[in-house]
Amino acid sequence: MRFSTLALLPLAASGFVVSPSARVAAPPLRVLQDPTEKASTSVPLTEKAAKLAKIEELKRVSSNLLQPLKDEMQTSEIFVNKDAMQILKYHGSYMQTNREKKGKPKDYQFMLRLKQPAGLLPPDLFLLLDDLSRDYGQGDLRATTRQCFQLHGVMKADLKTVVSSIMNIGSSTVGACGDVSRNVMTTPAPFKSPEYEAAREWSKVFGHLFRPMTPAFSEIWLDGEKAASVEVWGKEVGEKYDIDNVMKHDNGRGVVLPHPVEPLYGDRYLPRKFKIGVTVAGDNSLDIYTNDIGCVVVMSEDGTEHLGFNIMVGGGMGRTHNKESTFARAADHLGYVPKEDMMEVMKCIIAAQRDHGNRDVRANARMKYLVHTLGIDNFRKLVESYHGKKIQPWREQVPWKYADWMGWWEQGDGKMFLGVHVDNGRVKDEGEFRLKSALRAITEKYMRPMVMSPTQSIIISDVDPSDKDGIDAILRSHGILDLPDVDPLARLSMACPALPLCGLAQTEAERRMPDYISRVRSVLTGLGLEGDEIMMRMTGCPNGCARPYMAELAFVGDGMDTYQIWLGGSPVLTRTAWPYMAKMKDRNLEATLKPLLQMYKEHRHEHEAFGDFCHRVGEAKIREYAEPLTPDMKPKPKPKKK
């Protein structure tokens, strides 16, 4: 079936933040009213508190992420112990086992995640990763939802070889996981315009500014030696923005800690992982509202000068089933910051979370809970107390749109870029579909840089127009579909890896999503909606790695072969969805969705997207229409009177 090439660019957003009404318990907090007063922390992070949560104590005694990992890496075991496994995350790796392999011994293996600010993938790095996945991994690569590659199936004995190879080529796995600032995202479109270039550059700035400074990484993986090449993004922005000195600059207001190694993190780092995204006004291809901090480039009226940023705070996806104190949340607008103050304000926001985030209850440790508990106005006052200046009001900007940037586009400098759709991020060779070999052939012949997409796909940039036909020919000869042959449901979808390697997965995601796309398309076609697009996302657990709670229709694993259904996210990714039902059995997918889609067909407004329809109509009316027709939602019979 060949699909029409649709713009995938809805015209405007329809509201943005949906926050739960429940308040989250948090430690007492002093919010300063006057930014001239000095912020204070209740417990200096370099001192041991009376009683720390286990993970907090582990961080404190790890010698800044060195032990017990260093000792565990020197044993002959094929695994590391539980404490070392926690520290290993900061080095960019998770220990995993194949949960489908029964019996003992367990086949311990390691997943490595790269740090690639702005999703940048130089050609030499891709060739190295291709080699490493073949020689030391399971033979494929996986593009994540945060614009970086993961490499699965590495044995403990090979970890040092793989990590050192990545570090020595000018890349890194440092801080790709753990309670630090993670990979900094940006719009993947490589347009050569002032606003897009500013977004890419400042993504690198924030990635470098908030890198962990501990020497543990080089001590374990490089035997204490310096990497053969410094991190590419650090080389590009480090000296230009004087980042090392900016990081250590102490304004006397509690932002910088008196710690000899980690001036921003201390020895306990952050309460939880921390995510930053950067984009340009109107381009929400990266789910900007899901980040702890979202930064939007603000330009002069003529579009030639970068003035500063609109900042949003408090987004995040992770939650726990049946625990109402945990929830997905879209970020709030904090305000506008001139670019000359931007690094200092970002440090202040990090310091606010570092000092006042919930370190006692890990499920409530993300900054979204701090913002939600305080409210955006009081959180702003807290940040201002660290900064010593008022934050200016949010500046008006153009409405948000969504694009996946697939297909061929002109960059603006005479060259082109090509977005290559990758189903659920899996770059592999399987039968006649040989995407991994295709990308290698293109890279070896043309040596073009690539950009990782926030939707698990890949963009080949800086292409000479004369090379366009040659690249298309390589893709077709390797079994890659032309873009019009890709179902828009697939282009709009995302799924996490889930089974068999993720230890948190309750059911399938990546391996099931292609089947759900076909089944949903069949239902739509049967209802006469064959041209419709719906943004669908799937995860194997509630942690939200594929950002399901922003989708128009989401499937969140809540048991073996069962899913929660979430409805009503915005097609331009500006609000969270709401839970419609739990425990939908896989076999009941069609019967569950058909009433919803029938109602949508009958009652939608002209050009109204499915997510906007569900949001407008509301839960009560949708339930009233659909419940009698839905197998897993039939009302329970009333108890018989005795």
C-alpha positions in Angstrom: 0.0 0.0 0.0 1.4 3.4 -0.9 0.5 6.3 1.4 0.1 9.9 0.5 2.9 12.1 1.6 1.4 14.2 4.4 2.9 17.2 6.0 2.6 15.8 9.6 2.5 19.4 10.7 -0.7 20.2 12.6 -1.5 23.9 12.5 -1.5 24.9 16.1 -1.2 23.7 19.7 -4.3 23.5 21.8 -3.2 24.3 25.4 -0.3 22.9 27.2 0.0 21.9 30.8 -2.2 19.3 32.4 -1.1 18.8 36.0 -2.6 16.3 38.6 -4.5 17.8 41.5 -2.7 15.6 44.0 0.1 17.3 45.9 3.3 15.4 46.5 4.8 15.3 50.0 8.2 16.9 50.1 10.7 18.2 52.7 10.0 21.7 54.1 11.4 24.3 51.7 12.4 27.9 52.3 11.4 29.9 49.3 13.0 33.3 49.3 10.8 36.3 48.3 13.7 38.7 47.5 16.3 37.6 45.0 18.8 39.8 46.9 18.7 37.3 49.7 21.0 34.4 49.6 19.8 30.8 49.0 20.7 28.2 51.5 20.8 24.4 51.6 19.5 22.4 54.5 22.3 19.8 54.4 25.7 20.5 52.7 26.1 17.8 50.1 29.6 17.0 51.0 28.7 16.0 54.5 27.0 12.8 55.6 23.4 13.3 56.8 22.1 11.4 59.7 20.5 8.8 57.5 20.7 8.7 53.8 18.7 6.6 51.3 20.9 3.7 50.2 21.5 5.0 46.7 22.5 8.4 48.2 25.0 6.8 50.6 26.4 4.7 47.7 27.0 7.8 45.7 28.6 9.6 48.7 31.1 6.8 49.4 31.9 6.0 45.7 34.9 8.4 45.5 33.0 10.3 42.8 31.8 7.2 40.9 35.0 5.2 41.1 34.2 2.4 43.6 33.2 -0.3 43.8 33.1 -0.4 40.0 36.9 -0.2 39.6 37.4 -3.3 41.8 34.5 -5.2 40.3 35.9 -4.6 36.7 39.1 -6.4 37.7 37.4 -9.6 38.8 37.0 -12.7 36.6 33.2 -12.8 37.1 31.0 -12.1 34.1 28.9 -9.7 36.1 29.4 -6.8 38.6 27.8 -6.7 42.0 24.6 -4.6 42.8 26.5 -1.5 44.1 28.9 -1.5 41.1 25.9 -1.9 38.8 24.5 1.4 40.1 27.7 3.2 39.7 28.2 1.7 36.2 25.1 3.6 35.0 27.0 6.9 35.4 29.6 5.5 33.0 26.8 4.9 30.4 26.1 1.2 30.9 23.4 -1.1 32.3 23.9 -4.8 33.1 21.2 -6.9 31.6 20.2 -10.5 31.0 18.0 -12.2 28.4 14.8 -12.8 30.3 13.7 -15.4 27.7 16.6 -17.6 28.5 15.5 -20.0 31.2 17.7 -21.7 33.8 21.2 -21.0 34.9 23.8 -19.6 34.6 22.4 -16.2 33.6 23.8 -14.7 30.4 25.0 -11.4 31.9 25.6 -8.7 29.3 25.9 -5.0 29.1 24.1 -2.2 27.2 26.2 0.9 26.4 24.5 4.2 25.7 26.4 7.0 24.0 26.3 10.7 24.9 25.7 12.7 21.7 24.6 16.3 22.4 22.3 17.5 19.7 22.3 14.0 18.3 25.4 14.6 16.2 26.9 11.5 14.7 30.2 12.0 12.8 30.9 9.5 10.0 34.0 8.0 11.8 31.9 7.5 15.0 29.2 5.6 13.1 31.8 3.4 11.4 33.4 2.6 14.8 30.0 1.8 16.3 29.1 -0.5 13.4 32.4 -2.3 13.9 32.0 -2.5 17.7 28.4 -3.9 17.4 29.6 -6.6 15.0 32.7 -7.5 17.0 31.6 -7.1 20.6 27.8 -6.6 20.6 24.7 -8.4 19.3 25.2 -7.2 15.7 22.8 -4.2 15.7 22.5 -0.7 16.9 19.5 1.0 18.5 18.6 4.7 18.1 17.1 5.9 21.3 14.3 8.5 21.9 17.0 11.0 23.2 19.1 11.2 20.1 21.9 8.7 20.8 22.8 5.1 20.0 22.7 2.2 22.3 24.9 -0.9 21.8 23.5 -4.1 23.2 25.1 -7.5 24.1 28.6 -6.4 25.2 30.3 -8.9 27.6 32.0 -7.6 30.7 35.4 -8.7 29.5 35.0 -6.4 26.4 33.5 -3.4 28.1 36.9 -1.6 28.5 37.8 -2.1 24.9 34.4 -0.8 23.7 34.3 2.2 26.1 37.9 3.2 25.5 37.4 3.0 21.7 34.5 5.3 21.9 36.3 7.8 24.2 39.5 7.8 22.1 37.6 8.8 18.9 36.2 11.9 20.6 32.9 10.6 21.8 31.7 9.4 25.2 29.3 7.3 27.3 29.9 9.5 30.3 26.7 10.7 31.9 24.5 9.0 29.4 22.8 7.4 32.4 22.7 8.1 36.2 21.7 11.0 38.4 23.3 13.7 36.2 22.3 15.8 33.2 21.7 13.3 30.4 22.1 13.7 26.7 21.0 17.2 25.7 18.5 17.0 22.9 17.7 19.5 20.1 15.6 19.7 16.9 17.4 17.3 14.5 16.8 19.4 11.4 20.2 20.5 10.2 19.1 23.8 8.7 21.8 26.3 8.2 20.0 29.3 9.6 20.9 31.4 12.7 18.2 30.0 15.0 18.8 26.4 14.2 22.6 26.9 14.5 22.1 28.5 17.9 19.9 25.6 19.1 22.6 23.1 18.0 25.5 25.1 19.5 23.8 25.7 22.9 22.9 22.0 23.1 26.6 21.3 23.0 27.2 24.2 25.6 24.8 22.6 28.1 26.2 19.1 27.4 29.7 20.4 28.2 28.7 22.6 31.1 27.0 19.9 33.0 29.4 17.0 32.4 30.6 15.1 35.5 34.2 16.2 36.3 35.3 13.1 38.2 38.5 11.4 36.8 36.9 8.0 37.5 36.0 7.5 33.9 39.5 7.8 32.6 40.9 5.9 35.5 38.7 2.9 34.9 38.5 2.8 31.1 41.8 4.5 30.0 44.1 3.5 32.9 44.2 7.0 34.0 45.4 8.4 30.7 43.8 11.1 28.7 41.6 10.2 25.7 43.3 10.3 22.4 40.8 12.9 21.3 38.7 15.2 23.4 35.0 15.1 23.1 34.0 16.7 19.8 31.3 19.0 21.2 33.7 20.1 24.0 36.3 21.0 21.5 33.8 23.1 19.5 32.3 25.1 22.4 34.6 24.8 25.4 37.0 27.6 24.8 34.6 29.7 22.8 32.3 30.0 25.8 35.0 29.6 28.5 32.8 26.8 29.9 35.2 25.4 32.6 35.5 28.8 34.2 31.8 29.5 33.9 31.1 26.1 35.6 33.3 27.1 38.6 32.2 30.7 38.8 30.7 31.2 42.3 28.3 34.1 42.7 28.2 33.5 46.4 24.6 32.4 46.5 25.0 28.6 47.0 25.1 27.6 43.3 28.7 26.3 43.4 29.6 23.8 46.1 32.9 23.7 48.0 33.8 20.3 46.5 37.3 19.6 45.1 36.0 17.5 42.2 32.4 18.3 41.3 31.6 22.0 41.8 28.0 21.6 40.6 27.2 18.0 41.6 29.1 17.5 44.9 29.6 13.9 46.0 25.9 13.0 45.8 25.2 14.3 42.3 21.5 15.0 41.6 18.5 13.4 43.3 17.6 11.8 39.9 18.3 11.9 36.2 18.0 15.3 34.6 17.0 16.0 31.0 17.5 19.2 28.9 16.2 20.0 25.5 16.8 22.9 23.1 14.8 24.0 20.1 13.6 26.9 18.0 10.2 28.6 18.3 7.6 26.5 16.5 9.6 23.3 16.1 8.5 20.7 18.6 10.0 17.7 17.0 11.8 16.7 20.2 8.9 16.7 22.8 10.3 19.9 24.5 7.6 19.8 27.3 8.9 16.4 28.6 12.2 17.8 29.8 13.3 19.0 33.2 14.4 22.1 31.4 13.3 23.1 27.9 15.0 26.0 26.2 13.5 27.8 23.1 15.8 30.0 21.1 14.5 33.6 20.9 15.7 35.7 17.9 15.6 39.4 17.0 12.6 40.5 15.0 14.5 40.2 11.7 15.7 36.7 12.6 19.4 37.5 12.4 20.5 37.8 16.0 20.1 35.3 18.9 18.9 37.2 21.9 18.2 34.6 24.5 15.9 31.8 25.5 12.3 31.1 26.7 12.7 28.5 29.5 10.2 25.9 30.6 10.7 23.6 33.6 9.3 20.5 35.3 8.5 18.1 32.5 8.9 14.3 32.9 7.3 11.0 31.9 8.1 8.4 34.5 5.4 7.1 36.8 4.5 3.9 38.7 1.3 1.9 38.3 -1.2 2.3 41.1 0.8 5.0 42.8 -1.0 8.3 42.4 1.9 10.3 43.9 3.8 9.6 40.7 2.6 11.0 37.4 3.6 12.2 33.9 3.9 16.0 33.6 4.3 18.6 30.9 6.6 21.5 31.7 5.6 25.0 32.9 6.8 28.2 31.3 9.4 29.8 33.7 10.3 32.9 31.7 12.8 34.5 29.4 16.6 34.7 29.9 19.1 36.8 27.9 21.8 34.6 26.4 24.5 36.3 28.5 22.8 35.1 31.7 21.8 31.7 30.3 24.6 29.4 31.7 24.3 31.0 35.1 20.5 30.5 35.2 20.8 26.9 34.1 23.3 26.4 36.9 20.8 27.9 39.3 18.0 25.6 38.2 20.3 22.6 38.6 21.2 23.9 42.1 17.6 24.3 43.1 16.9 20.6 42.2 20.2 19.4 43.7 19.5 21.1 47.0 15.7 20.8 47.3 14.7 17.8 45.2 13.4 14.8 47.1 16.3 12.5 47.9 14.3 10.4 50.4 11.7 9.0 48.0 13.3 8.1 44.7 10.0 7.7 42.9 9.4 11.4 43.6 12.9 12.6 43.0 12.6 14.2 39.6 12.4 18.0 39.4 8.8 17.8 38.1 7.7 17.0 41.6 9.5 19.9 43.1 8.0 22.3 40.5 4.5 20.7 41.0 4.7 20.9 44.8 5.9 24.5 44.9 4.0 25.8 41.9 5.7 27.6 39.0 5.7 31.0 40.7 7.4 29.8 43.9 9.8 27.7 41.9 10.7 30.8 39.9 11.4 32.7 43.2 13.6 29.8 44.3 15.7 30.0 41.1 15.9 33.8 41.4 17.2 33.4 45.0 20.2 31.5 43.6 20.6 33.9 40.6 20.2 37.2 42.4 18.1 38.6 39.5 14.5 38.4 38.4 13.6 36.2 35.5 11.8 38.1 32.8 8.3 37.1 31.5 8.0 34.4 28.8 8.1 36.0 25.3 5.4 35.4 22.8 6.3 33.0 20.1 4.8 31.3 17.0 2.5 28.2 17.6 4.1 24.8 17.9 4.2 22.3 15.1 5.4 18.8 14.9 7.6 17.3 12.1 9.7 14.2 11.9 12.0 15.7 9.2 11.9 12.5 7.2 12.6 12.6 3.4 14.7 15.0 1.4 15.0 18.7 2.5 17.1 21.7 1.4 19.4 22.8 4.2 19.7 26.4 3.3 23.3 26.4 2.2 23.0 24.7 -1.1 23.2 21.2 0.3 20.4 18.8 1.4 19.6 16.4 4.1 17.7 13.1 4.1 15.6 11.7 7.0 15.6 7.9 7.0 12.8 6.4 8.9 13.8 3.6 11.3 11.1 1.4 12.8 11.5 1.8 16.6 15.1 2.8 16.2 16.5 -0.7 15.4 19.4 -0.4 12.9 19.9 -4.0 11.7 20.3 -6.3 8.8 17.5 -8.9 8.7 16.7 -10.8 5.5 16.3 -8.4 2.6 16.0 -5.4 4.9 19.7 -4.3 5.4 19.6 -0.9 7.0 22.8 -1.3 8.9 24.7 -2.2 5.7 23.1 0.6 3.8 24.2 3.2 6.3 27.7 1.9 6.2 27.8 1.9 2.5 26.5 5.5 2.3 29.0 6.5 5.1 32.0 4.9 3.4 31.2 6.4 0.0 30.1 9.9 1.0 31.4 10.4 4.5 28.5 12.6 5.4 27.7 13.4 9.1 24.4 12.1 10.5 22.0 13.3 13.2 20.0 11.1 15.5 16.3 11.9 15.5 14.2 12.3 18.8 11.8 9.8 17.1 14.5 7.0 16.8 15.3 7.7 13.1 18.4 9.0 11.4 19.2 12.1 9.3 22.0 12.2 6.8 23.2 15.8 6.4 25.4 18.0 4.3 24.6 16.0 1.1 25.6 17.5 -2.3 22.5 17.5 -4.5 24.5 15.5 -7.1 24.8 12.7 -4.6 21.0 12.5 -3.9 20.3 9.8 -6.5 23.3 7.7 -5.5 22.1 7.6 -1.8 18.6 6.8 -2.9 19.9 3.9 -5.0 21.9 2.5 -2.1 18.9 2.5 0.2 16.6 0.9 -2.4 19.2 -1.8 -3.1 19.3 -2.7 0.6 15.5 -3.1 0.9 14.7 0.3 2.5 11.2 1.6 1.6 10.7 4.9 -0.1 9.1 7.3 2.3 5.7 7.3 0.6 5.5 3.5 1.2 5.9 4.0 5.0 2.6 4.1 6.8 2.3 7.5 8.6 1.3 5.5 11.7 4.8 4.0 11.7 6.4 7.4 11.1 4.5 8.8 14.1 5.1 5.9 16.4 7.7 5.1 19.0 8.3 2.1 21.2 10.9 1.2 23.9 13.1 -1.9 23.6 11.2 -3.7 26.5 11.6 -7.5 26.3 13.8 -9.5 26.3 16.6 -7.4 27.8 15.0 -4.6 29.9 14.7 -5.7 33.5 11.7 -3.4 34.1 9.5 -4.5 31.1 6.2 -6.1 32.0 5.4 -6.9 28.4 6.4 -6.4 24.8 6.8 -3.0 23.1 9.4 -2.8 20.3 8.6 -6.3 19.0 4.8 -5.8 19.2 4.5 -2.2 17.8 4.8 -3.2 14.1 1.8 -5.6 14.6 -0.2 -2.9 16.3 0.4 -0.5 13.5 -0.9 -3.0 11.0 -3.9 -3.8 13.2 -4.8 -0.2 13.9 -4.5 0.6 10.2 -6.9 -2.2 9.5 -9.4 -0.8 11.9 -9.1 2.7 10.5 -9.5 1.4 6.9 -12.6 -0.6 7.9 -14.2 2.5 9.3 -13.4 4.5 6.2 -10.5 6.4 7.9 -7.7 5.0 5.8 -6.1 8.4 5.3 -6.0 9.3 9.0 -2.9 9.7 11.1 -2.7 9.0 14.8 0.5 9.5 16.9 0.8 6.1 18.8 3.5 5.2 21.3 4.1 2.0 23.3 6.2 1.1 26.4 6.6 -2.2 28.2 6.3 -0.5 31.6 5.1 2.8 33.1 8.5 4.5 33.2 7.8 6.3 29.9 11.1 5.9 27.9 9.2 6.3 24.6 7.3 9.3 26.0 3.8 7.6 25.7 2.0 10.0 27.9 2.3 12.8 25.3 0.9 10.7 22.4 -2.6 10.8 21.0 -3.0 7.1 21.7 -0.6 5.2 24.0 -0.2 1.6 25.1 1.6 1.3 28.5 2.4 -2.3 29.6 0.8 -3.2 32.9 1.1 -7.0 32.7 2.0 -9.8 30.4 0.2 -9.1 27.1 -1.9 -6.4 28.7 -1.7 -2.6 28.4 -3.1 0.6 29.8 -4.7 2.8 27.2 -4.0 6.6 27.3 -5.9 9.1 25.2 -5.9 12.8 24.4 -2.3 13.9 24.0 -1.7 16.7 21.6 -0.6 16.1 18.0 2.0 18.8 18.6 3.1 17.4 21.9 2.1 20.2 24.3 0.0 18.3 26.9 -0.2 15.0 28.6 -2.8 12.3 27.8 -5.2 10.8 30.4 -5.6 7.1 31.4 -8.7 5.6 29.7 -8.5 1.9 30.8 -6.2 -0.7 32.3 -5.5 -4.3 31.5 -6.5 -4.2 27.8 -5.7 -7.7 26.6 -3.7 -7.9 23.4 -6.3 -10.0 21.7 -8.9 -7.2 22.3 -7.1 -4.4 20.6 -9.5 -4.1 17.7 -12.6 -4.4 19.8 -11.2 -1.8 22.2 -10.3 0.8 19.6 -13.2 0.4 17.1 -15.8 2.2 19.4 -13.3 5.1 20.0 -12.5 5.5 16.4 -16.2 5.2 15.4 -17.1 8.0 17.8 -14.2 10.1 16.4 -15.5 9.6 12.9 -19.0 10.6 13.8 -18.4 13.6 16.1 -15.0 15.2 15.2 -14.7 18.7 13.8 -13.2 19.3 10.4 -9.5 18.6 10.4 -9.6 17.7 14.1 -6.8 15.3 15.1 -7.7 12.2 17.2 -5.8 13.5 20.3 -7.5 16.9 20.1 -10.9 15.2 19.7 -10.4 13.1 22.8 -9.2 16.1 24.8 -12.2 18.3 23.7 -14.9 15.7 24.2 -13.5 14.4 27.5 -13.3 11.2 29.4 -16.9 11.0 30.6 -18.5 11.2 27.1 -16.0 8.9 25.6 -16.7 6.3 28.3 -20.4 6.7 27.9 -20.2 5.9 24.2 -17.5 3.2 24.3 -17.8 1.3 27.5 -20.8 -0.9 26.5 -19.0 -1.9 23.3 -15.5 -2.6 24.9 -14.7 -6.1 26.1 -12.3 -5.3 28.9 -14.4 -2.4 30.2 -17.9 -3.9 30.6 -19.3 -2.7 33.9 -19.1 -5.3 36.6 -22.5 -6.9 37.4 -24.1 -5.5 40.5 -24.1 -8.0 43.5 -27.3 -9.9 43.9 -29.5 -9.0 46.8 -29.6 -11.7 49.5 
